[in-house]
Amino acid sequence: DVKVTQSSRYLVKRTGEKVFLECVQDMDHENMFWYRQDPGLGLRLIYFSYDVKMKEKGDIPEGYSVSREKKERFSLILESASTNQTSMYLCASRDPGQSYEQYFGPGTRLTVT
Amino acid sequence: GESVGLHLPTLSVQEGDNSIINCAYSNSASDYFIWYKQESGKGPQFIIDIRSNMDKRQGQRVTVLLNKTVKHLSLQIAATQPGDSAVYFCASRAGGSYIPTFGRGTSLIVHP
């Protein structure tokens, strides 16, 4: 089974802090994604990565950056956390050669105070 | 641009009833659709998919129907069980796109 893990389930940070959210997948998937999930808004794509060292902006990249130095790991960085970045963050991976299905991690609930 | 929405934010059913969750999409170029289930405290999980060259696909206790004429798809769950309580998302892909578009989710509540 594909396993996507995220470094923290719950995180509380202060405004202005630099925040790192880590995601690791164990199935050698090429594509990885970061979403945020807010009530009533569904899943919104922040960034995605086709492959190692490649990244593309999604629908809401402002205030975020990403890093993909190794195939299995995709990091989301909040350069200076703000209260409007309080949300659930979901990482996903996919093997485009196999299917269009995305495999999601359990999510990180980030609170910025 | 593409938008994908669900008709109702919450659906309450009795255990044993059949559930129908609806989804509308706007992009006529959408050629592939997926339903995901998200249980409390977990990430979304794949349930079933359907390509635009089909109008029906069945899985175990689930059926997805696709009506391309009105750009609508539905997820039917037979004999709904308490374990089916979750948020259900539809997602669509416009032909050739890498990125799916997700709907906002419908919360299914199953009463014992």
Contacts between the chains, C-beta under 8 A, distances in Angstrom:
chain1	res1	chain2	res2	distance
A	4	B	43	7.3
A	31	B	98	7.3
A	40	B	9	7.7
A	40	B	104	6.4
A	41	B	104	6.5
A	42	B	89	6.8
A	42	B	102	5.1
A	42	B	103	6.0
A	42	B	104	3.9
A	42	B	105	5.6
A	43	B	44	7.6
A	43	B	89	7.0
A	43	B	102	4.3
A	45	B	99	6.3
A	48	B	98	7.4
A	48	B	99	6.7
A	50	B	98	7.3
A	58	B	99	7.3
A	90	B	43	5.5
A	90	B	44	7.5
A	92	B	43	7.5
A	96	B	98	7.5
A	99	B	49	7.9
A	100	B	32	5.8
A	100	B	34	6.8
A	100	B	49	7.2
A	100	B	93	6.2
A	100	B	100	7.2
A	101	B	34	6.5
A	101	B	46	4.7
A	101	B	49	6.9
A	102	B	44	7.8
A	102	B	46	7.7
A	102	B	100	7.3
A	103	B	46	7.8
A	104	B	36	8.0
A	104	B	43	3.1
A	104	B	44	4.9
A	104	B	45	7.1
A	105	B	43	5.3
A	106	B	41	7.1
A	106	B	42	5.6
A	106	B	43	5.2
A	107	B	41	7.9
A	107	B	42	7.5
A	107	B	43	5.4
